[in-house]
Amino acid sequence: MLNNGKDDKFSESPEKLIVSVTSNIEELENLMVKILTTFEDIQKELSEPLPIYIQLNGRKEILPPPPSFK
C-alpha cells in the first residue's frame, strides 16, 4: 500500500494523497457516487482499511457592479 518514493506518479502513502475535483453543484451528487463507488472497489482489494476524507468547498461568484451611466 505504500509507494515510499518508488514511483513519482503516485503518492508516497495514502495519508499523503490529495485529490482535487471541480464540479457544478448540479453534478455533485453523481460525482460523489462515482468517487465513493470507486473507493469501495479499491477497499475490497486492500488487506487493511483505508480512510477517506472528503471536504467540500463552496464558491460564490461575485458579479461586478453594473456600469454607471452619467
N, CA, C and O atoms as a Tinker XYZ file with bonds, in Angstrom:
   280  protein
     1  N      0.816000   -1.192000    0.000000    73     2
     2  CA     0.000000    0.000000    0.000000    64     1     3
     3  C      0.863000    1.260000    0.000000    63     2     4     5
     4  O      0.406000    2.329000   -0.407000    81     3
     5  N      2.087000    1.137000    0.448000    73     3     6
     6  CA     2.968000    2.302000    0.469000    64     5     7
     7  C      3.839000    2.334000   -0.778000    63     6     8     9
     8  O      4.383000    1.312000   -1.196000    81     7
     9  N      3.961000    3.493000   -1.354000    73     7    10
    10  CA     4.788000    3.685000   -2.530000    64     9    11
    11  C      6.241000    3.975000   -2.121000    63    10    12    13
    12  O      7.183000    3.541000   -2.785000    81    11
    13  N      6.401000    4.710000   -1.024000    73    11    14
    14  CA     7.731000    5.042000   -0.495000    64    13    15
    15  C      8.688000    5.593000   -1.549000    63    14    16    17
    16  O      9.869000    5.246000   -1.559000    81    15
    17  N      8.184000    6.443000   -2.428000    73    15    18
    18  CA     9.028000    7.106000   -3.416000    64    17    19
    19  C      9.437000    6.249000   -4.602000    63    18    20    21
    20  O     10.265000    6.678000   -5.405000    81    19
    21  N      8.885000    5.057000   -4.735000    73    19    22
    22  CA     9.257000    4.175000   -5.840000    64    21    23
    23  C      8.788000    4.716000   -7.185000    63    22    24    25
    24  O      9.487000    4.595000   -8.191000    81    23
    25  N      7.606000    5.310000   -7.194000    73    23    26
    26  CA     7.041000    5.824000   -8.444000    64    25    27
    27  C      6.582000    7.254000   -8.206000    63    26    28    29
    28  O      5.696000    7.498000   -7.386000    81    27
    29  N      7.184000    8.201000   -8.923000    73    27    30
    30  CA     6.874000    9.624000   -8.724000    64    29    31
    31  C      5.458000   10.000000   -9.126000    63    30    32    33
    32  O      4.973000   11.058000   -8.727000    81    31
    33  N      4.782000    9.163000   -9.904000    73    31    34
    34  CA     3.423000    9.478000  -10.344000    64    33    35
    35  C      2.397000    9.265000   -9.238000    63    34    36    37
    36  O      1.261000    9.727000   -9.347000    81    35
    37  N      2.792000    8.564000   -8.166000    73    35    38
    38  CA     1.857000    8.231000   -7.106000    64    37    39
    39  C      2.306000    8.806000   -5.774000    63    38    40    41
    40  O      3.489000    9.074000   -5.567000    81    39
    41  N      1.351000    8.991000   -4.876000    73    39    42
    42  CA     1.635000    9.465000   -3.531000    64    41    43
    43  C      2.498000    8.443000   -2.793000    63    42    44    45
    44  O      2.419000    7.244000   -3.061000    81    43
    45  N      3.321000    8.927000   -1.863000    73    43    46
    46  CA     4.156000    8.011000   -1.074000    64    45    47
    47  C      3.309000    7.083000   -0.213000    63    46    48    49
    48  O      3.655000    5.916000   -0.028000    81    47
    49  N      2.207000    7.594000    0.309000    73    47    50
    50  CA     1.322000    6.787000    1.136000    64    49    51
    51  C     -0.090000    7.359000    1.045000    63    50    52    53
    52  O     -0.265000    8.502000    0.623000    81    51
    53  N     -1.097000    6.582000    1.435000    73    51    54
    54  CA    -2.477000    7.077000    1.384000    64    53    55
    55  C     -2.696000    8.324000    2.240000    63    54    56    57
    56  O     -3.544000    9.155000    1.915000    81    55
    57  N     -1.944000    8.459000    3.321000    73    55    58
    58  CA    -2.110000    9.617000    4.198000    64    57    59
    59  C     -1.670000   10.909000    3.518000    63    58    60    61
    60  O     -2.064000   11.997000    3.940000    81    59
    61  N     -0.859000   10.800000    2.473000    73    59    62
    62  CA    -0.335000   11.981000    1.786000    64    61    63
    63  C     -1.009000   12.217000    0.442000    63    62    64    65
    64  O     -0.559000   13.050000   -0.345000    81    63
    65  N     -2.075000   11.495000    0.181000    73    63    66
    66  CA    -2.762000   11.611000   -1.095000    64    65    67
    67  C     -3.862000   12.668000   -1.016000    63    66    68    69
    68  O     -4.718000   12.627000   -0.133000    81    67
    69  N     -3.824000   13.605000   -1.946000    73    67    70
    70  CA    -4.867000   14.627000   -2.052000    64    69    71
    71  C     -5.346000   14.637000   -3.496000    63    70    72    73
    72  O     -4.549000   14.685000   -4.432000    81    71
    73  N     -6.644000   14.592000   -3.653000    73    71    74
    74  CA    -7.247000   14.666000   -4.977000    64    73    75
    75  C     -8.182000   15.861000   -4.983000    63    74    76    77
    76  O     -9.014000   16.012000   -4.089000    81    75
    77  N     -8.045000   16.698000   -5.977000    73    75    78
    78  CA    -8.904000   17.867000   -6.100000    64    77    79
    79  C     -9.826000   17.673000   -7.297000    63    78    80    81
    80  O     -9.383000   17.321000   -8.390000    81    79
    81  N    -11.115000   17.907000   -7.072000    73    79    82
    82  CA   -12.110000   17.723000   -8.120000    64    81    83
    83  C    -12.985000   18.972000   -8.150000    63    82    84    85
    84  O    -13.380000   19.489000   -7.105000    81    83
    85  N    -13.279000   19.444000   -9.338000    73    83    86
    86  CA   -14.161000   20.594000   -9.505000    64    85    87
    87  C    -15.425000   20.129000  -10.217000    63    86    88    89
    88  O    -15.369000   19.374000  -11.188000    81    87
    89  N    -16.567000   20.596000   -9.717000    73    87    90
    90  CA   -17.825000   20.158000  -10.297000    64    89    91
    91  C    -18.881000   21.242000  -10.138000    63    90    92    93
    92  O    -18.819000   22.070000   -9.230000    81    91
    93  N    -19.844000   21.215000  -11.039000    73    91    94
    94  CA   -21.025000   22.060000  -10.870000    64    93    95
    95  C    -21.879000   21.457000   -9.773000    63    94    96    97
    96  O    -21.862000   20.243000   -9.571000    81    95
    97  N    -22.616000   22.279000   -9.070000    73    95    98
    98  CA   -23.455000   21.791000   -7.975000    64    97    99
    99  C    -24.474000   20.775000   -8.485000    63    98   100   101
   100  O    -24.850000   19.855000   -7.758000    81    99
   101  N    -24.923000   20.937000   -9.730000    73    99   102
   102  CA   -25.906000   20.025000  -10.292000    64   101   103
   103  C    -25.326000   18.624000  -10.503000    63   102   104   105
   104  O    -26.067000   17.641000  -10.483000    81   103
   105  N    -24.027000   18.525000  -10.700000    73   103   106
   106  CA   -23.375000   17.248000  -10.968000    64   105   107
   107  C    -22.755000   16.636000   -9.715000    63   106   108   109
   108  O    -22.209000   15.534000   -9.777000    81   107
   109  N    -22.829000   17.322000   -8.596000    73   107   110
   110  CA   -22.123000   16.897000   -7.390000    64   109   111
   111  C    -22.573000   15.526000   -6.882000    63   110   112   113
   112  O    -21.733000   14.700000   -6.527000    81   111
   113  N    -23.859000   15.277000   -6.844000    73   111   114
   114  CA   -24.345000   14.003000   -6.314000    64   113   115
   115  C    -23.819000   12.830000   -7.138000    63   114   116   117
   116  O    -23.321000   11.854000   -6.578000    81   115
   117  N    -23.927000   12.917000   -8.455000    73   115   118
   118  CA   -23.432000   11.837000   -9.313000    64   117   119
   119  C    -21.924000   11.660000   -9.170000    63   118   120   121
   120  O    -21.429000   10.533000   -9.163000    81   119
   121  N    -21.199000   12.756000   -9.056000    73   119   122
   122  CA   -19.756000   12.689000   -8.889000    64   121   123
   123  C    -19.380000   12.014000   -7.576000    63   122   124   125
   124  O    -18.463000   11.193000   -7.543000    81   123
   125  N    -20.075000   12.349000   -6.500000    73   123   126
   126  CA   -19.789000   11.732000   -5.198000    64   125   127
   127  C    -20.080000   10.229000   -5.231000    63   126   128   129
   128  O    -19.337000    9.444000   -4.643000    81   127
   129  N    -21.145000    9.828000   -5.909000    73   127   130
   130  CA   -21.459000    8.403000   -6.034000    64   129   131
   131  C    -20.319000    7.689000   -6.761000    63   130   132   133
   132  O    -19.905000    6.606000   -6.348000    81   131
   133  N    -19.814000    8.282000   -7.833000    73   131   134
   134  CA   -18.715000    7.668000   -8.587000    64   133   135
   135  C    -17.451000    7.566000   -7.727000    63   134   136   137
   136  O    -16.779000    6.534000   -7.725000    81   135
   137  N    -17.134000    8.629000   -7.004000    73   135   138
   138  CA   -15.939000    8.633000   -6.156000    64   137   139
   139  C    -16.046000    7.554000   -5.091000    63   138   140   141
   140  O    -15.110000    6.778000   -4.898000    81   139
   141  N    -17.178000    7.499000   -4.399000    73   139   142
   142  CA   -17.333000    6.530000   -3.310000    64   141   143
   143  C    -17.413000    5.092000   -3.817000    63   142   144   145
   144  O    -16.912000    4.180000   -3.159000    81   143
   145  N    -18.024000    4.880000   -4.958000    73   143   146
   146  CA   -18.077000    3.539000   -5.542000    64   145   147
   147  C    -16.672000    3.065000   -5.913000    63   146   148   149
   148  O    -16.303000    1.922000   -5.646000    81   147
   149  N    -15.906000    3.939000   -6.519000    73   147   150
   150  CA   -14.525000    3.600000   -6.873000    64   149   151
   151  C    -13.705000    3.329000   -5.622000    63   150   152   153
   152  O    -12.915000    2.386000   -5.587000    81   151
   153  N    -13.889000    4.152000   -4.593000    73   151   154
   154  CA   -13.167000    3.950000   -3.344000    64   153   155
   155  C    -13.523000    2.600000   -2.721000    63   154   156   157
   156  O    -12.642000    1.899000   -2.225000    81   155
   157  N    -14.785000    2.235000   -2.742000    73   155   158
   158  CA   -15.206000    0.935000   -2.202000    64   157   159
   159  C    -14.584000   -0.219000   -2.985000    63   158   160   161
   160  O    -14.216000   -1.238000   -2.399000    81   159
   161  N    -14.465000   -0.066000   -4.303000    73   159   162
   162  CA   -13.823000   -1.099000   -5.119000    64   161   163
   163  C    -12.349000   -1.256000   -4.741000    63   162   164   165
   164  O    -11.833000   -2.372000   -4.671000    81   163
   165  N    -11.691000   -0.147000   -4.501000    73   163   166
   166  CA   -10.284000   -0.186000   -4.076000    64   165   167
   167  C    -10.169000   -0.835000   -2.704000    63   166   168   169
   168  O     -9.268000   -1.640000   -2.466000    81   167
   169  N    -11.079000   -0.485000   -1.804000    73   167   170
   170  CA   -11.056000   -1.041000   -0.448000    64   169   171
   171  C    -11.140000   -2.573000   -0.467000    63   170   172   173
   172  O    -10.506000   -3.236000    0.354000    81   171
   173  N    -11.902000   -3.125000   -1.381000    73   171   174
   174  CA   -12.085000   -4.578000   -1.454000    64   173   175
   175  C    -10.766000   -5.302000   -1.738000    63   174   176   177
   176  O    -10.595000   -6.461000   -1.361000    81   175
   177  N     -9.844000   -4.616000   -2.399000    73   175   178
   178  CA    -8.578000   -5.232000   -2.781000    64   177   179
   179  C     -7.493000   -5.056000   -1.714000    63   178   180   181
   180  O     -6.410000   -5.627000   -1.841000    81   179
   181  N     -7.764000   -4.284000   -0.681000    73   179   182
   182  CA    -6.751000   -3.988000    0.334000    64   181   183
   183  C     -6.814000   -4.967000    1.494000    63   182   184   185
   184  O     -7.864000   -5.526000    1.807000    81   183
   185  N     -5.672000   -5.157000    2.119000    73   183   186
   186  CA    -5.623000   -6.041000    3.278000    64   185   187
   187  C     -5.978000   -5.300000    4.566000    63   186   188   189
   188  O     -6.326000   -5.930000    5.564000    81   187
   189  N     -5.895000   -3.988000    4.554000    73   187   190
   190  CA    -6.249000   -3.196000    5.731000    64   189   191
   191  C     -7.134000   -2.028000    5.299000    63   190   192   193
   192  O     -7.004000   -1.538000    4.177000    81   191
   193  N     -8.025000   -1.582000    6.171000    73   191   194
   194  CA    -8.932000   -0.487000    5.794000    64   193   195
   195  C     -8.179000    0.819000    5.560000    63   194   196   197
   196  O     -7.151000    1.087000    6.183000    81   195
   197  N     -8.706000    1.606000    4.666000    73   195   198
   198  CA    -8.118000    2.890000    4.317000    64   197   199
   199  C     -9.185000    3.967000    4.516000    63   198   200   201
   200  O    -10.286000    3.842000    3.981000    81   199
   201  N     -8.881000    5.019000    5.272000    73   199   202
   202  CA    -9.881000    6.069000    5.470000    64   201   203
   203  C     -9.998000    6.968000    4.241000    63   202   204   205
   204  O     -9.067000    7.094000    3.446000    81   203
   205  N    -11.146000    7.575000    4.113000    73   203   206
   206  CA   -11.339000    8.585000    3.074000    64   205   207
   207  C    -11.853000    9.845000    3.760000    63   206   208   209
   208  O    -12.757000    9.788000    4.594000    81   207
   209  N    -11.278000   10.958000    3.408000    73   207   210
   210  CA   -11.689000   12.246000    3.953000    64   209   211
   211  C    -12.139000   13.112000    2.786000    63   210   212   213
   212  O    -11.401000   13.301000    1.819000    81   211
   213  N    -13.333000   13.626000    2.885000    73   211   214
   214  CA   -13.883000   14.456000    1.812000    64   213   215
   215  C    -14.220000   15.818000    2.379000    63   214   216   217
   216  O    -14.921000   15.936000    3.384000    81   215
   217  N    -13.717000   16.835000    1.726000    73   215   218
   218  CA   -14.006000   18.212000    2.130000    64   217   219
   219  C    -14.651000   18.915000    0.948000    63   218   220   221
   220  O    -14.113000   18.911000   -0.159000    81   219
   221  N    -15.789000   19.509000    1.187000    73   219   222
   222  CA   -16.499000   20.236000    0.138000    64   221   223
   223  C    -16.308000   21.730000    0.359000    63   222   224   225
   224  O    -16.518000   22.244000    1.458000    81   223
   225  N    -15.912000   22.406000   -0.688000    73   223   226
   226  CA   -15.745000   23.855000   -0.633000    64   225   227
   227  C    -16.729000   24.494000   -1.598000    63   226   228   229
   228  O    -16.780000   24.143000   -2.776000    81   227
   229  N    -17.494000   25.419000   -1.093000    73   227   230
   230  CA   -18.418000   26.144000   -1.960000    64   229   231
   231  C    -17.770000   27.432000   -2.434000    63   230   232   233
   232  O    -16.981000   28.043000   -1.713000    81   231
   233  N    -18.099000   27.831000   -3.617000    73   231   234
   234  CA   -17.543000   29.068000   -4.154000    64   233   235
   235  C    -18.691000   29.905000   -4.687000    63   234   236   237
   236  O    -19.493000   29.446000   -5.501000    81   235
   237  N    -18.753000   31.101000   -4.227000    73   235   238
   238  CA   -19.766000   32.015000   -4.724000    64   237   239
   239  C    -19.126000   32.940000   -5.741000    63   238   240   241
   240  O    -18.040000   33.480000   -5.528000    81   239
   241  N    -19.818000   33.103000   -6.838000    73   239   242
   242  CA   -19.315000   34.025000   -7.846000    64   241   243
   243  C    -19.877000   35.410000   -7.552000    63   242   244   245
   244  O    -21.084000   35.589000   -7.395000    81   243
   245  N    -18.997000   36.360000   -7.484000    73   243   246
   246  CA   -19.401000   37.739000   -7.235000    64   245   247
   247  C    -19.369000   38.469000   -8.564000    63   246   248   249
   248  O    -18.324000   38.597000   -9.202000    81   247
   249  N    -20.519000   38.936000   -8.957000    73   247   250
   250  CA   -20.611000   39.645000  -10.229000    64   249   251
   251  C    -20.135000   41.083000  -10.057000    63   250   252   253
   252  O    -20.352000   41.690000   -9.008000    81   251
   253  N    -19.497000   41.621000  -11.068000    73   251   254
   254  CA   -19.061000   43.016000  -10.972000    64   253   255
   255  C    -20.273000   43.940000  -10.964000    63   254   256   257
   256  O    -21.330000   43.583000  -11.486000    81   255
   257  N    -20.129000   45.112000  -10.382000    73   255   258
   258  CA   -21.262000   46.046000  -10.363000    64   257   259
   259  C    -21.609000   46.478000  -11.788000    63   258   260   261
   260  O    -20.751000   46.497000  -12.670000    81   259
   261  N    -22.873000   46.821000  -11.995000    73   259   262
   262  CA   -23.261000   47.286000  -13.337000    64   261   263
   263  C    -22.553000   48.595000  -13.658000    63   262   264   265
   264  O    -22.195000   49.351000  -12.755000    81   263
   265  N    -22.352000   48.862000  -14.945000    73   263   266
   266  CA   -21.690000   50.108000  -15.316000    64   265   267
   267  C    -22.574000   51.306000  -14.953000    63   266   268   269
   268  O    -23.802000   51.245000  -15.027000    81   267
   269  N    -21.924000   52.368000  -14.570000    73   267   270
   270  CA   -22.683000   53.574000  -14.227000    64   269   271
   271  C    -22.772000   54.459000  -15.467000    63   270   272   273
   272  O    -21.786000   54.663000  -16.176000    81   271
   273  N    -23.961000   54.974000  -15.708000    73   271   274
   274  CA   -24.188000   55.863000  -16.827000    64   273   275
   275  C    -24.412000   57.261000  -16.295000    63   274   276   277
   276  O    -25.322000   57.487000  -15.497000    81   275
   277  N    -23.601000   58.187000  -16.725000    73   275   278
   278  CA   -23.728000   59.581000  -16.258000    64   277   279
   279  C    -24.125000   60.482000  -17.371000    63   278   280
   280  O    -24.278000   61.686000  -17.166000    81   279
